Amino acid sequence: MIRIPCPNCGPRNSNEFRYSGEPRKRPVGDDVTPAEFRAYLYEHTNALGWVKENWYHSAGCRRFFQIERHTLSNDCRPVGSAPQESAS
């Protein structure tokens, strides 16, 4: 289970949310080619480590927000928080 830290409602189970993708700038203008727009829609970084993501709390406050999620462990934290020290 992934626990998403909603900034308005607190930590909740991920089934209350909808993933809205990575924050990226949408290509606009008359000079955007179909290939550029297709890349915007379907090509993602898929990086290993902490990645910023947009989420929508559909079963709670109904607001969009960003979190950072570690793609290997699925640990989540609010955007801008420092990494936690591990106790040894």
C-alpha positions as CSV (number, residue, x, y, z in Angstrom):
1,M,0.0,0.0,0.0
2,I,1.2,3.5,-0.9
3,R,0.4,6.2,1.6
4,I,0.1,9.6,-0.2
5,P,0.7,12.7,2.0
6,C,-2.2,15.0,1.1
7,P,-1.3,18.6,2.2
8,N,-4.9,19.2,3.1
9,C,-6.2,15.9,4.6
10,G,-3.0,14.2,5.8
11,P,-1.6,10.8,4.8
12,R,-4.2,8.6,3.0
13,N,-4.3,5.3,1.1
14,S,-3.4,5.7,-2.6
15,N,-6.8,4.4,-3.7
16,E,-8.3,7.7,-2.7
17,F,-6.2,9.5,-5.4
18,R,-5.8,9.8,-9.1
19,Y,-2.3,10.0,-10.6
20,S,-2.0,13.1,-12.9
21,G,1.5,12.6,-14.3
22,E,4.8,14.2,-14.1
23,P,4.9,18.0,-14.0
24,R,5.9,19.1,-17.5
25,K,5.3,22.1,-19.6
26,R,2.7,21.5,-22.3
27,P,3.8,22.5,-25.8
28,V,1.7,25.3,-27.2
29,G,1.5,27.3,-30.4
30,D,0.9,26.7,-34.1
31,D,4.5,25.5,-34.7
32,V,4.1,22.3,-32.5
33,T,4.5,19.2,-34.6
34,P,2.5,16.1,-34.0
35,A,5.7,14.3,-33.0
36,E,6.4,16.9,-30.3
37,F,2.9,16.7,-28.9
38,R,3.0,12.9,-29.0
39,A,6.3,12.9,-27.0
40,Y,4.7,15.2,-24.5
41,L,1.7,12.8,-24.0
42,Y,3.5,9.5,-24.0
43,E,7.2,9.8,-23.3
44,H,8.1,10.0,-19.6
45,T,11.4,10.1,-17.8
46,N,10.9,6.9,-15.8
47,A,13.8,7.8,-13.6
48,L,15.1,5.8,-10.6
49,G,14.9,7.8,-7.4
50,W,12.9,10.7,-6.2
51,V,10.5,12.0,-8.9
52,K,7.9,14.9,-8.6
53,E,4.4,13.8,-9.5
54,N,1.0,15.5,-9.7
55,W,-1.9,13.8,-7.8
56,Y,-5.6,14.6,-7.4
57,H,-7.4,13.7,-4.1
58,S,-10.7,12.5,-5.6
59,A,-12.1,10.9,-2.5
60,G,-11.1,13.7,-0.1
61,C,-10.5,17.5,-0.6
62,R,-10.7,17.2,-4.4
63,R,-7.5,19.3,-5.0
64,F,-4.5,18.8,-7.1
65,F,-1.0,18.8,-5.5
66,Q,2.5,17.6,-6.0
67,I,4.5,15.1,-4.1
68,E,7.9,13.4,-4.5
69,R,7.8,9.6,-4.8
70,H,10.8,7.3,-4.8
71,T,10.2,5.0,-7.8
72,L,12.0,2.0,-6.2
73,S,10.5,2.0,-2.7
74,N,7.3,4.0,-3.4
75,D,8.1,6.2,-0.3
76,C,6.3,9.5,-0.6
77,R,7.0,12.9,0.8
78,P,5.8,16.5,0.3
79,V,7.6,18.5,-2.3
80,G,10.6,20.3,-0.8
81,S,11.0,18.1,2.2
82,A,14.5,17.0,3.1
83,P,15.5,13.3,2.9
84,Q,15.1,11.5,6.2
85,E,18.1,10.1,8.0
86,S,18.0,6.3,8.4
87,A,18.6,5.0,12.0
88,S,21.5,2.5,12.1
